[in-house]
Amino acid sequence: MLSILHHPQLSDCRRLFLRNYEISINIGVHEFEKKGEQRVLFNVDLYIPLALSTPKDDQLEEVVDYDFMRCTIADRISKGHVHLQETLCDDVATIMLAHPKVRAVRISTMKPDVYPDCEGVGVEVFKIKTDI
């Protein structure tokens, strides 16, 4: 199996990442989950072609800002309750992939408080576009 980091369409990319971004959100299918918020950890990798993300003048507008990842997640969460982590990951990945400089995205979510006998439960998705 080919590692994402060695994917041929990503060989000319820089990877931006956001690690263990913790937010309390309304998520879940069970009635008790619909009554309050749960902690969710987000991990995001964005793959940006070097040709589109190599600053020439050391200016923020020349690159994809890290705030883009946090704001995208916050905007999606602001839309209200989500039943499934799969839905949340897919939605956030699709929005991030729509950015004109982003070639690929890998995002995972983890709910750390679901079971007492494990670190957490979660889902991960990877999406790539070829028209950039």
SULUR-V36839 format. One record per helix or strand of 3 or more residues. SS is the DSSP state (H for helix, E for strand). FROM is the first residue (numbers start at 1). TO is the last residue. If there is no record, write none. Layout:
# SULUR-V36839
ss={SS | SS}
from={FROM | FROM}
to={TO | TO}
This chain:
# SULUR-V36839
ss={H | H | E | H | E | H | H | H | H | E | E}
from={4 | 8 | 13 | 31 | 38 | 50 | 60 | 67 | 85 | 102 | 121}
to={6 | 10 | 25 | 35 | 49 | 53 | 62 | 77 | 97 | 111 | 128}
